[in-house]
């Protein structure tokens, strides 16, 4: 009898095994391995990482690919997380049990700074807003939770890029179309890399009218319990109300809010 999953029914039957070697357990381990890796992984790479036979790993990864949980890296046999898994991660962040606590922290920050503030996370090669509190000024930018913005020309996106391993960062920059949204948008990869080096050293992201004309963005990192960046707290400041020096003066209060929000992630693997 061949030990091979040929369809969803077979996958479910094998998954009912309650042992640590069940298909469900192995599938979850595969997802953890891929989501925590800065690089795409082949079935062999996952097999070596998990110490599980390649045949079993490959069979499961192909099945996960067939239902959109995993995808192949373009032009490669290696795997990356798929859109369905990314969507699940995004919805989990937006609707997590601690969202009300984070929202309260964000509301207090906006009350203090009187400008719109956000919590963002990384979604593949883009940045997603998982929470946002608008200021009371008539002039403001409306972006709801779930809104996605480019990674290379916003304060949060550049902060995420600055923390990535160089190879992962370059792969992302080479895979996306660099659109010039304003006259200030940098679309030369070497110039972006130079900017990212500065951002990493100062530990905050800065967008001076790169994504939207007349808008300054500043972002500080949120770290998880493993001391890895898992999100940002950011602020949008119209240049008609504040200049750059006034915007930068907000950073200490952004960092305090980021530290409080990081504590809400203490029991979550993100």
C-alpha positions as CSV (number, residue, x, y, z in Angstrom):
1,X,0.0,0.0,0.0
2,X,1.4,3.3,-1.0
3,X,1.8,5.9,1.7
4,X,0.7,8.9,-0.3
5,X,-1.9,11.6,0.1
6,X,-3.8,11.8,-3.2
7,X,-6.5,14.2,-2.2
8,X,-8.2,16.1,0.6
9,X,-10.0,13.1,2.1
10,X,-6.7,11.2,2.4
11,X,-5.2,14.2,4.0
12,X,-7.9,14.4,6.6
13,X,-7.7,10.7,7.3
14,X,-4.0,10.9,7.9
15,X,-4.5,14.1,10.0
16,X,-6.7,12.2,12.5
17,X,-3.6,10.5,13.8
18,X,-3.2,11.9,17.3
19,X,0.6,11.3,17.5
20,X,3.2,14.0,17.1
21,X,3.9,12.7,13.6
22,X,0.3,13.4,12.3
23,X,-0.1,15.3,9.1
24,X,-1.7,18.2,10.9
25,X,1.2,18.5,13.3
26,X,3.7,18.3,10.5
27,X,1.8,20.8,8.4
28,X,1.8,23.3,11.3
29,X,5.5,22.8,11.8
30,X,6.1,23.5,8.1
31,X,4.1,26.8,8.4
32,X,6.1,27.8,11.5
33,X,9.4,26.9,9.6
34,X,8.5,29.0,6.6
35,X,7.0,32.0,8.4
36,X,10.1,32.3,10.6
37,X,12.5,32.0,7.7
38,X,13.9,35.2,6.1
39,X,14.4,33.2,2.9
40,X,12.2,30.9,0.8
41,X,12.7,27.2,1.6
42,X,12.7,24.0,-0.5
43,X,11.2,20.8,0.7
44,X,14.8,19.6,1.4
45,X,15.5,22.7,3.5
46,X,12.3,22.3,5.6
47,X,13.1,18.5,5.9
48,X,16.5,19.3,7.3
49,X,15.2,22.0,9.6
50,X,12.5,19.8,11.1
51,X,14.3,16.5,10.9
52,X,11.4,14.9,9.1
53,X,11.7,12.7,5.9
54,X,11.7,14.8,2.7
55,X,9.0,12.6,1.1
56,X,6.5,13.4,3.9
57,X,7.4,17.1,3.9
58,X,7.2,17.5,0.1
59,X,3.8,15.7,0.0
60,X,2.4,18.1,2.6
61,X,3.9,21.2,1.1
62,X,2.4,20.4,-2.3
63,X,-1.0,19.9,-0.7
64,X,-0.7,23.2,1.2
65,X,0.3,24.8,-2.1
66,X,-2.8,23.4,-3.8
67,X,-5.1,25.1,-1.3
68,X,-3.3,28.5,-1.3
69,X,-1.6,28.2,2.1
70,X,1.9,28.1,0.4
71,X,3.2,29.4,-2.9
72,X,6.3,28.8,-5.0
73,X,8.8,31.6,-5.3
74,X,8.6,32.9,-8.9
75,X,11.2,31.1,-11.0
76,X,12.1,28.7,-8.2
77,X,11.2,25.4,-6.6
78,X,11.3,27.0,-3.2
79,X,8.2,27.8,-1.1
80,X,6.9,30.9,0.5
81,X,3.8,31.6,2.5
82,X,0.7,31.9,0.4
83,X,-1.9,34.6,0.2
84,X,-4.5,32.6,2.3
85,X,-2.0,32.2,5.1
86,X,-1.0,35.9,4.9
87,X,-4.7,36.9,5.0
88,X,-5.1,34.7,8.1
89,X,-2.2,36.3,9.8
90,X,-3.5,39.8,9.0
91,X,-7.0,39.0,10.3
92,X,-5.6,37.5,13.4
93,X,-3.6,40.7,14.1
94,X,-6.6,43.0,13.4
95,X,-9.1,41.0,15.4
96,X,-6.8,39.6,18.2
97,X,-8.2,39.5,21.8
98,X,-5.9,42.4,22.8
99,X,-7.0,44.7,20.1
100,X,-9.1,46.9,22.5
101,X,-6.0,47.4,24.7
102,X,-3.9,48.4,21.8
103,X,-6.6,50.7,20.5
104,X,-6.8,52.4,23.9
105,X,-3.0,53.0,23.9
106,X,-3.3,54.5,20.4
107,X,-6.2,56.7,21.4
108,X,-4.2,58.1,24.3
109,X,-1.3,58.8,22.0
110,X,-3.5,60.6,19.5
111,X,-5.1,62.6,22.3
112,X,-1.5,63.6,23.4
113,X,0.0,64.4,20.0
114,X,-3.2,65.5,18.3
115,X,-2.3,63.8,15.0
116,X,-3.3,60.6,13.4
117,X,-1.4,57.5,14.7
118,X,-1.3,53.9,13.5
119,X,-0.2,50.4,14.3
120,X,1.2,48.6,11.3
121,X,2.5,45.1,10.5
122,X,4.4,43.6,7.6
123,X,2.3,41.6,5.0
124,X,4.6,40.0,2.5
125,X,6.2,42.9,0.6
126,X,3.7,45.5,1.8
127,X,2.7,47.3,5.0
128,X,-0.8,46.8,6.4
129,X,-2.6,49.0,9.0
130,X,-3.9,46.8,11.8
131,X,-5.2,49.8,13.8
132,X,-5.6,53.5,13.3
133,X,-7.0,56.5,15.3
134,X,-7.7,59.6,13.3
135,X,-7.0,63.1,14.7
136,X,-9.8,65.6,15.0
137,X,-8.3,68.0,12.5
138,X,-10.4,68.6,9.3
139,X,-7.3,67.9,7.1
140,X,-6.4,64.2,7.5
141,X,-5.8,61.1,5.4
142,X,-8.4,58.3,5.7
143,X,-6.9,54.8,5.8
144,X,-8.9,52.1,7.5
145,X,-7.5,49.0,9.3
146,X,-6.7,46.5,6.6
147,X,-5.4,49.2,4.2
148,X,-2.1,48.3,2.5
149,X,0.6,50.7,1.5
150,X,4.0,50.2,-0.3
151,X,7.0,49.1,1.7
152,X,9.7,51.2,0.2
153,X,8.5,54.8,0.5
154,X,6.7,55.0,3.9
155,X,8.1,55.4,7.3
156,X,6.9,52.0,8.6
157,X,7.9,50.1,5.5
158,X,11.4,51.5,5.4
159,X,11.8,50.6,9.1
160,X,10.7,47.0,8.4
161,X,13.2,46.8,5.5
162,X,16.0,48.2,7.6
163,X,15.7,45.3,10.0
164,X,15.7,42.6,7.3
165,X,18.7,40.5,6.4
166,X,20.3,42.1,3.3
167,X,19.5,39.2,1.0
168,X,15.8,39.2,2.0
169,X,15.6,43.0,1.6
170,X,17.2,43.0,-1.8
171,X,15.0,40.2,-3.0
172,X,11.9,42.2,-2.0
173,X,13.1,45.5,-3.6
174,X,14.0,43.6,-6.8
175,X,10.6,41.9,-7.0
176,X,8.4,45.0,-6.7
177,X,7.7,47.9,-9.1
178,X,9.1,51.1,-7.6
179,X,6.5,53.8,-8.4
180,X,7.4,57.5,-8.0
181,X,4.4,58.7,-6.0
182,X,5.8,62.2,-5.4
183,X,8.8,64.1,-6.5
184,X,10.5,63.0,-3.3
185,X,10.0,59.2,-3.8
186,X,13.2,57.4,-4.1
187,X,13.1,54.6,-6.7
188,X,16.8,53.9,-7.0
189,X,17.6,50.7,-5.0
190,X,21.1,51.8,-4.1
191,X,19.8,55.1,-2.7
192,X,17.1,53.3,-0.8
193,X,19.7,51.0,0.7
194,X,21.7,54.1,1.8
195,X,18.6,55.5,3.4
196,X,17.8,52.2,5.2
197,X,21.2,52.1,6.7
198,X,20.6,55.5,8.3
199,X,17.1,54.4,9.5
200,X,18.5,51.3,11.2
201,X,21.1,53.4,13.0
202,X,18.6,55.9,14.3
203,X,16.0,53.2,15.0
204,X,13.0,55.1,13.5
205,X,11.6,55.4,10.0
206,X,11.1,58.7,8.3
207,X,9.0,59.6,5.3
208,X,9.3,63.2,4.2
209,X,6.5,63.6,1.5
210,X,7.7,60.3,-0.2
211,X,4.3,58.6,-0.3
212,X,2.0,61.6,-0.1
213,X,2.7,65.2,-0.9
214,X,2.4,67.4,2.2
215,X,2.7,64.5,4.6
216,X,5.5,63.5,7.0
217,X,5.5,60.0,8.4
218,X,7.5,58.8,11.4
219,X,7.5,55.2,12.7
220,X,9.1,53.4,15.6
221,X,9.4,49.6,16.1
222,X,7.3,47.4,18.2
223,X,9.4,44.4,19.4
224,X,8.0,40.9,20.3
225,X,9.1,38.7,23.2
226,X,12.0,37.5,21.0
227,X,13.2,41.1,20.5
228,X,12.3,41.0,16.8
229,X,10.4,43.8,15.1
230,X,6.7,42.7,14.8
231,X,5.1,46.0,14.0
232,X,5.4,49.7,14.2
233,X,3.7,52.7,15.8
234,X,3.6,55.5,13.3
235,X,2.3,59.1,13.0
236,X,1.2,61.1,10.0
237,X,1.8,64.8,10.2
238,X,0.7,67.3,7.5
239,X,3.4,69.8,6.7
240,X,0.9,72.7,6.9
241,X,0.7,72.1,10.7
242,X,4.2,71.0,11.7
243,X,7.7,71.1,10.3
244,X,10.2,68.2,10.4
245,X,11.8,69.2,13.7
246,X,8.4,69.3,15.4
247,X,7.5,65.9,13.9
248,X,10.8,64.3,15.2
249,X,10.0,65.7,18.6
250,X,7.1,63.2,18.8
251,X,9.4,60.2,18.7
252,X,9.9,59.7,22.5
253,X,6.1,59.5,23.0
254,X,5.8,57.1,20.0
255,X,8.4,54.9,21.7
256,X,6.6,54.8,25.0
257,X,3.4,53.7,23.2
258,X,5.3,51.1,21.2
259,X,6.7,49.6,24.4
260,X,3.2,49.4,25.9
261,X,1.8,47.8,22.8
262,X,4.7,45.3,22.7
263,X,3.5,44.0,26.1
264,X,0.2,43.0,24.6
265,X,2.1,40.7,22.3
266,X,3.9,38.9,25.1
267,X,1.7,35.8,24.8
268,X,1.5,35.7,21.0
269,X,3.8,34.3,18.4
270,X,4.1,37.1,15.9
